[in-house]
Amino acid sequence: MKANPKTRGQAKALRKKLTEAEWTLWHKLKAKQFFGLHFRKQHPIGPYITDFACVKIKVIIEVDGDSHYFEVGVKKDEIRTEYLNNLGWTVYRYSNDEIYHEVDSVLDDLYIKLE
């Protein structure tokens, strides 16, 4: 599903403002460094903007900060994930802390899930 023009504009702006955790992971994913897969950062899908998406295999990687672990954030993430799953996407979530302290373990985990 295509994103609306407003969402596409927001995604474009967000590409210039990645969080520190997003930058850390992006440096491992960009330029097909992760097993030759092409990931897009801040990729819009429908009304949502995903942190990283590989269109070829319909995989999304979300990097979650603290707000995602409170009741409201958890509920929003559930709704968002269900929407994306219904479009055929698989969503994997990792915390900022995992990215900061265990980025290689995150990539190993992701590789195993994608095998």
Residue, then its C-alpha position, 0 to 999 in steps of 0.5 A: m500500500k502506498a503512503n499518502p503524500k503527507t506521510r512520504g514528506q514526514a518520512k523524508a524529513l525523518r531520514k535526516k533526523l535518525t536517532e543515535a540507535e537508528w544511526t548505529l543500526w543503519h551503518k550496519l544495514k546500509a549499502k547492502q552490507f547485511f547479507g546483500l539485502h537492500f534496506r530503506k530507512q524511514h520507509p513509509i507504508g500506508p499511514y506508518i513510517t517504518d524505521f528500516a524496511c527491506v522491500k524485497i523480502k517484506v521485512i521491517i526492523e523497528v528500533d524502539g525507545d522507552s516510549h514503546y514500553f509503556e501501555v499506550g506505546v505497546k498498544k499502538d505498536e500492536i495495532r501498527t504491527e497487525y496492520l503491517n502483518n496484514l499487508g504481508w510484512t514481518v516486523y522485528r523489534y529491538s530496543n535502543d539498549e540492544i542496539y547500543h550494547e549488542v548490535d552484533s547480537v541483534l544482527d545475528d538474531l536477525y540473520i537467524k530469523l531470516e534464514 
